[in-house]
């Protein structure tokens, strides 16, 4: 949370903080920074994922490069997102934050009468490639952290099981699944057994020092009028490849290859199962990220940073 003004110090505006801190001595660097929230959408088809990687085209890399140019930042930008997406995964509702000098932010309006938020949004649209769009820029409330303040993330995985219903316009965001008919009721029965807080190690790629305990809030399938099957997945957070592994397990049940109880048995084993197929990235989209009221953002971020341990 941004520091409060102290006697003799320079008061910060909402969303601003001092760098390096309050009470700087004469001659020391004394610059306010403002935290911005960016709402971002992208087509992940031609990206090597969200996270910046040397020699790879990534969403973070494109966004940070555009921000440096548009804001004329003296150094590299450092954008934090609500959830890193893998190569080929799309987003309609990605949320990011960025700390920038308040002078650079104020200068975004130039000679126009537009607010810095509106001006920066417009200028980023002109600086970014067409497969990345910044929908909105605003000054973040005190305590906001795009990653740690989030209460939940909502993904959708889209599957077309009918060749005649395939829409070529949407081919990059849908999995074509024509091997066998899918039993929607069986998949939803299996999904219901996975809800709650569990160790999802069996459906994740482990990362050194990272917990695999997550709270799965919603998991279920719907059939749209077009015949498209959509899996809705909501959790407080996700491990690497977790959604695609869950979808793969549920599709195995829907094909009749496994009983509805099988994914729950895999989950309880807490080890990767060779029977769980991780489905392709192209069908997965980050749809929305949920946050608490502004007054609870800092507390939520502090809570989320605590490492979770399995229940006894």
C-alpha positions in Angstrom: 0.0 0.0 0.0 1.4 3.5 -0.8 3.0 5.3 2.2 1.0 8.0 4.0 2.4 11.5 4.3 4.6 12.2 7.2 5.6 15.5 8.8 8.0 17.3 6.5 7.4 14.9 3.7 5.7 15.4 0.3 2.2 14.0 0.3 1.4 11.4 -2.4 -1.7 11.5 -4.5 -3.9 8.3 -4.6 -2.2 5.6 -6.6 1.2 7.3 -6.2 4.2 6.5 -4.1 7.6 8.0 -3.5 10.9 6.7 -4.8 13.1 6.0 -2.9 10.8 6.9 0.1 9.5 9.6 2.3 11.7 12.3 3.7 14.4 12.3 1.0 17.3 14.7 1.8 18.0 17.6 -0.6 20.0 16.4 -3.6 18.6 12.9 -3.4 16.4 11.4 -6.2 12.8 12.2 -5.2 10.4 11.1 -7.8 6.8 10.1 -7.5 5.6 7.0 -9.3 2.0 6.0 -10.2 0.7 2.5 -10.4 -1.4 1.8 -13.5 -3.9 -1.0 -14.1 -4.0 -2.2 -17.7 -6.8 -4.4 -19.1 -5.4 -6.4 -22.0 -6.6 -8.9 -24.6 -4.6 -10.9 -27.1 -4.6 -13.7 -29.6 -2.0 -16.1 -28.3 -1.5 -18.0 -31.6 1.8 -16.4 -32.6 3.2 -15.8 -29.2 5.6 -18.0 -27.1 3.4 -17.2 -24.1 3.0 -14.2 -21.9 6.4 -14.1 -20.1 9.3 -12.3 -21.8 12.0 -14.6 -23.2 15.2 -13.8 -25.0 14.8 -14.3 -28.8 11.1 -15.1 -28.5 8.0 -13.1 -29.4 5.9 -12.7 -26.2 2.9 -10.7 -25.0 4.9 -9.2 -22.2 7.7 -8.3 -24.5 5.5 -6.5 -27.0 3.6 -4.6 -24.2 6.7 -3.5 -22.4 8.4 -2.3 -25.6 5.3 -0.3 -26.5 5.1 1.3 -23.0 8.7 2.4 -23.1 8.2 4.1 -26.5 4.9 5.7 -25.8 5.8 6.9 -22.2 9.4 7.7 -23.2 10.6 5.8 -20.1 14.2 6.2 -19.0 14.5 2.5 -18.5 12.8 -0.8 -19.2 9.1 -1.2 -18.2 8.2 -4.0 -15.8 4.7 -5.3 -16.3 3.1 -7.7 -13.8 0.1 -9.8 -15.0 -2.7 -11.6 -13.1 -1.7 -14.9 -14.6 1.0 -16.0 -17.0 -0.5 -17.8 -20.1 1.4 -20.4 -22.0 2.3 -20.4 -25.7 -0.9 -20.3 -27.8 -3.3 -19.4 -25.0 -5.5 -16.4 -25.6 -6.9 -13.7 -23.3 -9.9 -11.4 -23.3 -9.6 -10.3 -19.7 -5.9 -10.3 -18.7 -5.1 -7.6 -16.0 -1.7 -6.1 -15.5 0.0 -3.4 -13.4 2.9 -1.2 -14.0 4.7 1.5 -11.9 5.8 4.6 -13.9 7.1 8.0 -13.1 4.1 10.3 -12.6 5.7 12.9 -14.8 5.8 10.4 -17.7 2.2 9.4 -17.1 1.0 13.0 -17.0 2.9 13.8 -20.3 0.9 11.1 -22.1 -1.8 13.6 -22.9 0.6 15.8 -24.8 -1.2 18.9 -26.1 -4.6 17.2 -26.2 -7.4 17.7 -23.7 -7.7 14.0 -23.1 -7.0 12.5 -19.7 -3.6 10.7 -19.4 -5.6 7.4 -19.0 -7.5 7.9 -22.3 -4.5 9.3 -24.1 -2.3 6.4 -23.1 -4.9 3.8 -24.1 -5.2 5.3 -27.6 -1.5 5.7 -28.1 -0.8 2.1 -27.0 -3.4 0.9 -29.6 -1.3 2.6 -32.2 2.0 1.2 -30.9 1.0 -2.4 -30.4 0.6 -5.1 -33.1 -3.0 -6.1 -34.0 -2.9 -9.3 -31.9 -2.5 -7.4 -28.6 -5.0 -4.8 -27.5 -5.0 -2.6 -24.3 -8.7 -2.2 -23.6 -8.3 0.3 -20.7 -5.7 2.1 -18.6 -6.5 3.6 -15.2 -4.7 4.7 -12.1 -4.8 1.7 -9.7 -6.2 2.1 -6.2 -3.8 1.9 -3.3 -2.8 -1.6 -2.5 -3.6 -3.0 -6.0 -1.4 -5.9 -7.3 -2.6 -7.5 -10.5 -1.3 -10.9 -9.4 -1.7 -11.1 -5.7 -4.8 -9.0 -5.2 -6.8 -11.2 -7.5 -9.6 -13.4 -5.9 -10.1 -15.6 -8.9 -9.4 -16.2 -12.6 -11.9 -17.5 -15.1 -10.9 -19.5 -18.1 -12.9 -21.0 -20.9 -11.9 -24.0 -23.0 -13.8 -24.4 -26.3 -14.3 -27.7 -28.1 -16.1 -28.4 -31.4 -17.2 -32.1 -31.6 -19.2 -31.7 -34.8 -17.2 -31.3 -38.1 -20.2 -29.8 -39.8 -20.4 -27.1 -37.1 -16.8 -26.0 -37.4 -16.4 -22.2 -37.8 -13.1 -21.5 -39.8 -13.1 -17.9 -38.4 -12.7 -19.3 -34.9 -10.3 -22.1 -35.7 -7.4 -20.6 -33.6 -9.5 -20.6 -30.4 -11.3 -23.9 -30.6 -10.2 -27.5 -30.3 -11.6 -29.8 -33.0 -12.5 -33.1 -31.3 -14.1 -35.6 -33.7 -12.8 -39.0 -32.4 -15.9 -40.0 -30.4 -19.1 -38.5 -29.2 -18.8 -36.7 -25.9 -21.1 -37.4 -22.9 -21.7 -34.0 -21.4 -23.5 -35.4 -18.3 -20.6 -37.7 -17.5 -18.0 -34.9 -17.9 -20.0 -32.7 -15.5 -20.4 -35.5 -13.0 -16.6 -35.9 -13.0 -16.0 -32.2 -12.8 -18.1 -31.9 -9.7 -15.9 -34.3 -7.8 -12.9 -32.0 -8.3 -14.3 -28.8 -6.7 -12.8 -27.3 -3.6 -9.2 -26.8 -2.2 -6.9 -29.7 -3.2 -3.3 -30.4 -4.1 -3.5 -30.4 -7.9 0.0 -31.8 -8.4 -1.5 -34.6 -10.5 -2.7 -32.0 -13.0 0.3 -29.6 -13.0 3.9 -29.3 -14.1 5.7 -28.8 -10.8 8.0 -25.8 -10.3 10.7 -25.7 -7.8 9.6 -24.0 -4.6 6.0 -23.4 -5.8 2.9 -24.9 -4.1 0.4 -26.9 -6.2 -2.5 -26.3 -3.7 -5.4 -24.4 -5.4 -9.1 -23.8 -4.7 -11.2 -24.8 -7.6 -14.4 -22.7 -7.4 -16.2 -23.8 -10.6 -15.7 -26.5 -13.3 -18.4 -27.5 -15.7 -19.5 -27.9 -19.3 -22.2 -26.1 -21.4 -23.3 -26.7 -24.9 -23.9 -23.5 -26.9 -26.8 -23.3 -29.5 -24.1 -23.7 -32.2 -23.2 -27.1 -30.7 -19.9 -25.7 -29.3 -18.9 -27.2 -26.0 -17.4 -24.8 -23.5 -15.7 -25.7 -20.2 -15.9 -23.0 -17.6 -13.0 -23.1 -15.1 -12.7 -20.7 -12.1 -10.1 -20.9 -9.3 -8.3 -18.6 -7.0 -5.1 -19.4 -9.0 -3.8 -22.0 -11.4 -0.6 -24.1 -11.7 1.3 -24.5 -15.0 -0.9 -26.5 -17.5 -3.5 -27.2 -14.8 -6.6 -26.1 -16.9 -5.5 -28.0 -20.0 -4.8 -31.2 -18.0 -8.2 -31.0 -16.3 -9.9 -30.5 -19.6 -8.0 -33.5 -21.0 -9.1 -35.7 -18.2 -12.7 -34.7 -18.5 -12.7 -35.3 -22.3 -11.4 -38.8 -21.6 -14.4 -39.4 -19.4 -16.7 -37.9 -22.0 -15.4 -40.3 -24.7 -16.2 -43.2 -22.4 -12.6 -44.2 -21.9 -12.7 -43.6 -18.1 -15.4 -43.6 -15.4 -16.6 -40.3 -13.9 -14.7 -41.1 -10.7 -11.3 -41.4 -12.4 -10.2 -37.7 -12.4 -10.9 -37.5 -8.7 -8.8 -40.7 -8.1 -6.0 -39.2 -10.1 -6.2 -36.0 -8.1 -5.9 -37.9 -4.8 -2.8 -39.6 -6.0 -0.9 -36.3 -6.3 1.3 -37.5 -9.0 1.1 -37.1 -12.8 -0.9 -39.9 -14.5 0.1 -40.9 -18.0 -3.6 -41.3 -18.8 -4.2 -37.5 -18.5 -3.7 -35.9 -21.8 -2.9 -32.2 -21.8 -5.0 -30.7 -24.5 -3.7 -28.1 -27.0 -3.4 -24.5 -26.0 -5.4 -23.0 -28.8 -8.8 -23.8 -27.2 -8.0 -22.0 -23.9 -8.8 -18.3 -23.2 -8.4 -16.3 -20.0 -11.8 -14.6 -19.8 -11.8 -12.6 -16.6 -10.0 -11.8 -13.3 -11.9 -10.9 -10.2 -10.8 -8.5 -7.4 -12.1 -7.5 -4.0 -13.3 -3.9 -3.2 -10.6 -1.3 -3.2 -10.4 -1.2 0.6 -9.5 -5.0 0.7 -6.9 -5.1 -2.1 -3.8 -4.8 0.1 -5.0 -7.4 2.6 -5.8 -9.8 -0.2 -2.4 -9.4 -1.7 -0.7 -10.1 1.7 -2.9 -13.2 2.1 -2.1 -14.5 -1.4 1.6 -14.3 -0.8 1.5 -16.8 2.0 2.6 -20.3 1.0 -0.3 -22.8 1.3 0.3 -26.2 2.8 -1.9 -29.3 2.5 -4.6 -29.9 5.0 -3.9 -32.7 7.5 
